[in-house]
Amino acid sequence: MNSNMALIGYIKASNYRIELLKKLIEKPFTPTELANSTKINKGHVSRTLKELCEKKLVECGNEEAKKGRMYLITELGKKIIKEL
């Protein structure tokens, strides 16, 4: 549970992280789609997705793609968002 508490604190420290995780529960999105649907600047979306990937809360479903990368929430991400 301690590691989850650390992740929950990490997520709560940023409204961007919370918003993007909640959005990704719906379905996979591209960074542009996330930026448009959340009104978060695309640069912030990209940086936040990178951070969430590093924490294993989100993953890119098609990393080989140069454009149109699809991001989805991981099982860990789903678990954490339910605990928020």
N, C-alpha and C positions, 0 to 999 in steps of 0.2 A: 504493500500500500504506500510505503514511503516514496517509491519512484513515481507512482501516480500522483501523489501530492505535489511533488516537484514539477511534474508536467502540468498539472492543473494551475499551479501558481504561474508557471511560464506562460500558459495560454491567457490567463486572466490579466496578465501585465500588458496585454495589447488588444485593443478593440478589433484591430485588423485580423489578428489570429482567430478571435472568437467568430467574427463575421464570416471569414473564409471557411472555417471548419463547418459552421452551421449550413452554409450554402452547399458545400461539397457532400453533405449527407443526402441531398436531393438526387444528385447525379454527377457524373464527371463533367468538368468544364475546362475550357482553355483559359489562359490568363486574361485574354481580351474579354471573353464572356463574363468572367468574374468581375473584372473592372467595370464593365457596363452595368451589370446587375446589382453591384454593391455600391457603386459611385466612389470606389476607392481608386486612386491614381494607379495606372498600370505598372509603374515602377515600384510602387509599394506592394502591389499584388505579387509581382515577380519575386521581390526580395522576401516577402513573407512566405510564399510557397517554397522557396529554397530553404528557409529556416525550418518550416514544418516537415519538409522531406528529410532534413538532417536529423530531426527528432523522431522520425519514423511514424509521423501522424498522417502524412499525405505521401502519395507516390505518383510518379509520372507513368502513365500507362504505355506511352510510346516515346521513350527517350531518344530513339534514333531520329525522330522527326525534327527538322529544323524549324518548321512552322506548324501550327496546329497541335501543339503538345496538349494532351489531355491529362488532367490531374484528378485523382480520386482519393477519397479518404480511406485510410487503412482500418483494420479491425481495432487497432490500438486507438486510433483517432476517434472512432465511433464510441469506444468505451469511455474515453476521456470526456468527450462532449456530453455524454449522458450524465457524467458526474458533476458537471458544471452547475 
